[in-house]
Amino acid sequence: MKSENGLSFLGTIILVVIIAVITFGVVYFGRIQADKEKAEDIKTNMLLVQAKVKKISGDYTLEEKDEILVGTKLSDMEEEQPIKEFLEKELFKPDEKNKKYYVLNQQNLNDLGLDKVILEENAYYIVEYTSSEVYYTKGYLDEKGNLHYSVSES
């Protein structure tokens, strides 16, 4: 009589499949959570930039000097590829009168004291100093998978 110790071949296959399903589930939900955290980080960074822009905007209103405004005028950067692609989305009209659209890069953020706000490669913030609106050229996905480019959209 042959004694059977351990799992049968079929039992082993079933066990491996169960472990694989659990592993893929954990990885999938981990990735979803990481994407949510990345979107929240981007929104938080945009709010930090917006707070600084509001302060600068208030100073500008008092003094009316363009030197106070941080960044590069949007009109001077319209030929940069990331900016050009962003403007093609037509989220706003950069030629609106009395609007102060500026582009912020990593150095501008550092100058504003926002060293912890790190821009991705080929990404910029576009700020409008009269309304304190902030746009992120790469955008971010919300929890429903919708793409947003500004704080006011979320």
Steps between C-alpha positions, in 0.01 A plus 500: 500500500634838398480782757408846376688777677471864392294661226394337179600657170153651458509639856838661430369664180197637686721635780732673248201655319355630830836654598534658153151652516566644846838640387354664188214644707740654751717646222195638316352670805846621605542667161156663527591633845834633374324680211253656744785620721683646200186693397457628856866609508453694175182667631675591825794646309262701283332639811840599642589676175158666497553635854833654396342642184224663707760666721699626201178612334414706807845659497463570127162665554656733754812591303404434134856392414553206265835427671303357793353226282705180505550284193526551126222664302293237323535689173879455523470122535224413254750322271619257772357157413328424836345849503392474138332164566326641806372806314362277222255360758342848508429499873520880503570783261847640578432821308227621735550866587626589848603142570846426634591147388844383610678164480673364810785251475684322781737791557206740537341267756826489694519882489148511648609277787313200362803268496286199591283545191680294236398528136515199272728520198356727227224622730416856603248692702321775314366762737267789440579772750176699477275203585762285681414203278763227475530252212725193488609427144505122543170480683398237753240224517235506771362186665246460217768517232413853383790719391528843667742784437404761760408518866155642426411200282525246781 
